[in-house]
């Protein structure tokens, strides 16, 4: 469960990505 998470994070805006994965 790594590629899927990465893909979703990549697809989503960087705002959520930075907020979740500071």
mmCIF entry with sequence, helices, sheets and N, C-alpha, C, O atoms, coordinates in Angstrom:
data_MODEL
# 
_entry.id   MODEL 
# 
_entity.id                         1 
_entity.type                       polymer 
_entity.pdbx_number_of_molecules   1 
# 
_entity_poly.entity_id                      1 
_entity_poly.type                           'polypeptide(L)' 
_entity_poly.nstd_linkage                   no 
_entity_poly.nstd_monomer                   no 
_entity_poly.pdbx_seq_one_letter_code       
;(UNK)(UNK)(UNK)(UNK)(UNK)(UNK)(UNK)(UNK)(UNK)(UNK)(UNK)(UNK)(UNK)(UNK)(UNK)(UNK)
(UNK)(UNK)(UNK)(UNK)(UNK)(UNK)
;
_entity_poly.pdbx_seq_one_letter_code_can   XXXXXXXXXXXXXXXXXXXXXX 
_entity_poly.pdbx_strand_id                 A 
# 
loop_
_entity_poly_seq.entity_id 
_entity_poly_seq.num 
_entity_poly_seq.mon_id 
_entity_poly_seq.hetero 
1 1  UNK n 
1 2  UNK n 
1 3  UNK n 
1 4  UNK n 
1 5  UNK n 
1 6  UNK n 
1 7  UNK n 
1 8  UNK n 
1 9  UNK n 
1 10 UNK n 
1 11 UNK n 
1 12 UNK n 
1 13 UNK n 
1 14 UNK n 
1 15 UNK n 
1 16 UNK n 
1 17 UNK n 
1 18 UNK n 
1 19 UNK n 
1 20 UNK n 
1 21 UNK n 
1 22 UNK n 
# 
_struct_asym.id          A 
_struct_asym.entity_id   1 
# 
loop_
_struct_conf.conf_type_id 
_struct_conf.id 
_struct_conf.pdbx_PDB_helix_id 
_struct_conf.beg_label_comp_id 
_struct_conf.beg_label_asym_id 
_struct_conf.beg_label_seq_id 
_struct_conf.pdbx_beg_PDB_ins_code 
_struct_conf.end_label_comp_id 
_struct_conf.end_label_asym_id 
_struct_conf.end_label_seq_id 
_struct_conf.pdbx_end_PDB_ins_code 
_struct_conf.beg_auth_comp_id 
_struct_conf.beg_auth_asym_id 
_struct_conf.beg_auth_seq_id 
_struct_conf.end_auth_comp_id 
_struct_conf.end_auth_asym_id 
_struct_conf.end_auth_seq_id 
_struct_conf.pdbx_PDB_helix_class 
_struct_conf.details 
_struct_conf.pdbx_PDB_helix_length 
HELX_P HELX_P1 AA1 UNK A 3  ? UNK A 11 ? UNK A 3  UNK A 11 1 ? 9 
HELX_P HELX_P2 AA2 UNK A 14 ? UNK A 20 ? UNK A 14 UNK A 20 1 ? 7 
# 
_struct_conf_type.id          HELX_P 
_struct_conf_type.criteria    ? 
_struct_conf_type.reference   ? 
# 
loop_
_atom_site.group_PDB 
_atom_site.id 
_atom_site.type_symbol 
_atom_site.label_atom_id 
_atom_site.label_alt_id 
_atom_site.label_comp_id 
_atom_site.label_asym_id 
_atom_site.label_entity_id 
_atom_site.label_seq_id 
_atom_site.pdbx_PDB_ins_code 
_atom_site.Cartn_x 
_atom_site.Cartn_y 
_atom_site.Cartn_z 
_atom_site.occupancy 
_atom_site.B_iso_or_equiv 
_atom_site.pdbx_formal_charge 
_atom_site.auth_seq_id 
_atom_site.auth_comp_id 
_atom_site.auth_asym_id 
_atom_site.auth_atom_id 
_atom_site.pdbx_PDB_model_num 
ATOM 1  N N  . UNK A 1 1  ? 0.852  -1.203 0.000  1.00 0.00 ? 1  UNK A N  1 
ATOM 2  C CA . UNK A 1 1  ? 0.000  0.000  0.000  1.00 0.00 ? 1  UNK A CA 1 
ATOM 3  C C  . UNK A 1 1  ? 0.889  1.254  0.000  1.00 0.00 ? 1  UNK A C  1 
ATOM 4  O O  . UNK A 1 1  ? 0.794  2.093  0.896  1.00 0.00 ? 1  UNK A O  1 
ATOM 5  N N  . UNK A 1 2  ? 1.724  1.363  -0.986 1.00 0.00 ? 2  UNK A N  1 
ATOM 6  C CA . UNK A 1 2  ? 2.613  2.536  -1.045 1.00 0.00 ? 2  UNK A CA 1 
ATOM 7  C C  . UNK A 1 2  ? 2.406  3.292  -2.340 1.00 0.00 ? 2  UNK A C  1 
ATOM 8  O O  . UNK A 1 2  ? 2.283  4.517  -2.359 1.00 0.00 ? 2  UNK A O  1 
ATOM 9  N N  . UNK A 1 3  ? 2.370  2.524  -3.429 1.00 0.00 ? 3  UNK A N  1 
ATOM 10 C CA . UNK A 1 3  ? 2.223  3.172  -4.759 1.00 0.00 ? 3  UNK A CA 1 
ATOM 11 C C  . UNK A 1 3  ? 0.855  3.864  -4.842 1.00 0.00 ? 3  UNK A C  1 
ATOM 12 O O  . UNK A 1 3  ? 0.739  4.977  -5.355 1.00 0.00 ? 3  UNK A O  1 
ATOM 13 N N  . UNK A 1 4  ? -0.160 3.193  -4.335 1.00 0.00 ? 4  UNK A N  1 
ATOM 14 C CA . UNK A 1 4  ? -1.519 3.765  -4.412 1.00 0.00 ? 4  UNK A CA 1 
ATOM 15 C C  . UNK A 1 4  ? -1.555 5.072  -3.617 1.00 0.00 ? 4  UNK A C  1 
ATOM 16 O O  . UNK A 1 4  ? -2.058 6.091  -4.091 1.00 0.00 ? 4  UNK A O  1 
ATOM 17 N N  . UNK A 1 5  ? -1.018 5.021  -2.412 1.00 0.00 ? 5  UNK A N  1 
ATOM 18 C CA . UNK A 1 5  ? -1.016 6.215  -1.565 1.00 0.00 ? 5  UNK A CA 1 
ATOM 19 C C  . UNK A 1 5  ? -0.258 7.342  -2.255 1.00 0.00 ? 5  UNK A C  1 
ATOM 20 O O  . UNK A 1 5  ? -0.700 8.490  -2.274 1.00 0.00 ? 5  UNK A O  1 
ATOM 21 N N  . UNK A 1 6  ? 0.891  6.989  -2.819 1.00 0.00 ? 6  UNK A N  1 
ATOM 22 C CA . UNK A 1 6  ? 1.720  7.990  -3.516 1.00 0.00 ? 6  UNK A CA 1 
ATOM 23 C C  . UNK A 1 6  ? 0.969  8.566  -4.702 1.00 0.00 ? 6  UNK A C  1 
ATOM 24 O O  . UNK A 1 6  ? 0.984  9.773  -4.943 1.00 0.00 ? 6  UNK A O  1 
ATOM 25 N N  . UNK A 1 7  ? 0.315  7.683  -5.436 1.00 0.00 ? 7  UNK A N  1 
ATOM 26 C CA . UNK A 1 7  ? -0.420 8.126  -6.639 1.00 0.00 ? 7  UNK A CA 1 
ATOM 27 C C  . UNK A 1 7  ? -1.547 9.076  -6.233 1.00 0.00 ? 7  UNK A C  1 
ATOM 28 O O  . UNK A 1 7  ? -1.739 10.121 -6.855 1.00 0.00 ? 7  UNK A O  1 
ATOM 29 N N  . UNK A 1 8  ? -2.281 8.713  -5.202 1.00 0.00 ? 8  UNK A N  1 
ATOM 30 C CA . UNK A 1 8  ? -3.395 9.561  -4.754 1.00 0.00 ? 8  UNK A CA 1 
ATOM 31 C C  . UNK A 1 8  ? -2.847 10.905 -4.279 1.00 0.00 ? 8  UNK A C  1 
ATOM 32 O O  . UNK A 1 8  ? -3.383 11.961 -4.616 1.00 0.00 ? 8  UNK A O  1 
ATOM 33 N N  . UNK A 1 9  ? -1.779 10.850 -3.498 1.00 0.00 ? 9  UNK A N  1 
ATOM 34 C CA . UNK A 1 9  ? -1.193 12.095 -2.992 1.00 0.00 ? 9  UNK A CA 1 
ATOM 35 C C  . UNK A 1 9  ? -0.703 12.948 -4.147 1.00 0.00 ? 9  UNK A C  1 
ATOM 36 O O  . UNK A 1 9  ? -0.873 14.168 -4.153 1.00 0.00 ? 9  UNK A O  1 
ATOM 37 N N  . UNK A 1 10 ? -0.086 12.287 -5.132 1.00 0.00 ? 10 UNK A N  1 
ATOM 38 C CA . UNK A 1 10 ? 0.443  13.023 -6.289 1.00 0.00 ? 10 UNK A CA 1 
ATOM 39 C C  . UNK A 1 10 ? -0.696 13.645 -7.083 1.00 0.00 ? 10 UNK A C  1 
ATOM 40 O O  . UNK A 1 10 ? -0.601 14.779 -7.554 1.00 0.00 ? 10 UNK A O  1 
ATOM 41 N N  . UNK A 1 11 ? -1.784 12.874 -7.223 1.00 0.00 ? 11 UNK A N  1 
ATOM 42 C CA . UNK A 1 11 ? -2.944 13.361 -7.983 1.00 0.00 ? 11 UNK A CA 1 
ATOM 43 C C  . UNK A 1 11 ? -3.609 14.523 -7.244 1.00 0.00 ? 11 UNK A C  1 
ATOM 44 O O  . UNK A 1 11 ? -4.073 15.480 -7.865 1.00 0.00 ? 11 UNK A O  1 
ATOM 45 N N  . UNK A 1 12 ? -3.650 14.431 -5.929 1.00 0.00 ? 12 UNK A N  1 
ATOM 46 C CA . UNK A 1 12 ? -4.290 15.501 -5.146 1.00 0.00 ? 12 UNK A CA 1 
ATOM 47 C C  . UNK A 1 12 ? -3.391 16.734 -5.119 1.00 0.00 ? 12 UNK A C  1 
ATOM 48 O O  . UNK A 1 12 ? -2.207 16.647 -5.446 1.00 0.00 ? 12 UNK A O  1 
ATOM 49 N N  . UNK A 1 13 ? -3.942 17.868 -4.734 1.00 0.00 ? 13 UNK A N  1 
ATOM 50 C CA . UNK A 1 13 ? -3.169 19.112 -4.669 1.00 0.00 ? 13 UNK A CA 1 
ATOM 51 C C  . UNK A 1 13 ? -2.041 19.026 -3.638 1.00 0.00 ? 13 UNK A C  1 
ATOM 52 O O  . UNK A 1 13 ? -2.126 18.236 -2.698 1.00 0.00 ? 13 UNK A O  1 
ATOM 53 N N  . UNK A 1 14 ? -1.004 19.819 -3.803 1.00 0.00 ? 14 UNK A N  1 
ATOM 54 C CA . UNK A 1 14 ? 0.134  19.798 -2.870 1.00 0.00 ? 14 UNK A CA 1 
ATOM 55 C C  . UNK A 1 14 ? -0.252 20.330 -1.496 1.00 0.00 ? 14 UNK A C  1 
ATOM 56 O O  . UNK A 1 14 ? 0.436  20.079 -0.506 1.00 0.00 ? 14 UNK A O  1 
ATOM 57 N N  . UNK A 1 15 ? -1.346 21.057 -1.447 1.00 0.00 ? 15 UNK A N  1 
ATOM 58 C CA . UNK A 1 15 ? -1.780 21.612 -0.148 1.00 0.00 ? 15 UNK A CA 1 
ATOM 59 C C  . UNK A 1 15 ? -1.992 20.484 0.859  1.00 0.00 ? 15 UNK A C  1 
ATOM 60 O O  . UNK A 1 15 ? -1.438 20.508 1.958  1.00 0.00 ? 15 UNK A O  1 
ATOM 61 N N  . UNK A 1 16 ? -2.798 19.498 0.472  1.00 0.00 ? 16 UNK A N  1 
ATOM 62 C CA . UNK A 1 16 ? -3.094 18.378 1.386  1.00 0.00 ? 16 UNK A CA 1 
ATOM 63 C C  . UNK A 1 16 ? -1.811 17.565 1.604  1.00 0.00 ? 16 UNK A C  1 
ATOM 64 O O  . UNK A 1 16 ? -1.532 17.107 2.712  1.00 0.00 ? 16 UNK A O  1 
ATOM 65 N N  . UNK A 1 17 ? -1.046 17.399 0.531  1.00 0.00 ? 17 UNK A N  1 
ATOM 66 C CA . UNK A 1 17 ? 0.179  16.601 0.633  1.00 0.00 ? 17 UNK A CA 1 
ATOM 67 C C  . UNK A 1 17 ? 1.115  17.209 1.679  1.00 0.00 ? 17 UNK A C  1 
ATOM 68 O O  . UNK A 1 17 ? 1.656  16.501 2.528  1.00 0.00 ? 17 UNK A O  1 
ATOM 69 N N  . UNK A 1 18 ? 1.295  18.507 1.606  1.00 0.00 ? 18 UNK A N  1 
ATOM 70 C CA . UNK A 1 18 ? 2.209  19.155 2.547  1.00 0.00 ? 18 UNK A CA 1 
ATOM 71 C C  . UNK A 1 18 ? 1.610  19.128 3.957  1.00 0.00 ? 18 UNK A C  1 
ATOM 72 O O  . UNK A 1 18 ? 2.319  18.957 4.949  1.00 0.00 ? 18 UNK A O  1 
ATOM 73 N N  . UNK A 1 19 ? 0.296  19.299 4.018  1.00 0.00 ? 19 UNK A N  1 
ATOM 74 C CA . UNK A 1 19 ? -0.351 19.312 5.336  1.00 0.00 ? 19 UNK A CA 1 
ATOM 75 C C  . UNK A 1 19 ? -0.231 17.932 5.998  1.00 0.00 ? 19 UNK A C  1 
ATOM 76 O O  . UNK A 1 19 ? 0.075  17.827 7.185  1.00 0.00 ? 19 UNK A O  1 
ATOM 77 N N  . UNK A 1 20 ? -0.476 16.881 5.213  1.00 0.00 ? 20 UNK A N  1 
ATOM 78 C CA . UNK A 1 20 ? -0.422 15.528 5.779  1.00 0.00 ? 20 UNK A CA 1 
ATOM 79 C C  . UNK A 1 20 ? 1.029  15.094 5.952  1.00 0.00 ? 20 UNK A C  1 
ATOM 80 O O  . UNK A 1 20 ? 1.441  14.652 7.025  1.00 0.00 ? 20 UNK A O  1 
ATOM 81 N N  . UNK A 1 21 ? 1.790  15.230 4.874  1.00 0.00 ? 21 UNK A N  1 
ATOM 82 C CA . UNK A 1 21 ? 3.198  14.798 4.917  1.00 0.00 ? 21 UNK A CA 1 
ATOM 83 C C  . UNK A 1 21 ? 4.077  16.033 5.056  1.00 0.00 ? 21 UNK A C  1 
ATOM 84 O O  . UNK A 1 21 ? 4.835  16.374 4.148  1.00 0.00 ? 21 UNK A O  1 
ATOM 85 N N  . UNK A 1 22 ? 3.966  16.696 6.199  1.00 0.00 ? 22 UNK A N  1 
ATOM 86 C CA . UNK A 1 22 ? 4.747  17.936 6.368  1.00 0.00 ? 22 UNK A CA 1 
ATOM 87 C C  . UNK A 1 22 ? 6.220  17.575 6.128  1.00 0.00 ? 22 UNK A C  1 
ATOM 88 O O  . UNK A 1 22 ? 7.090  18.442 6.210  1.00 0.00 ? 22 UNK A O  1 
# 
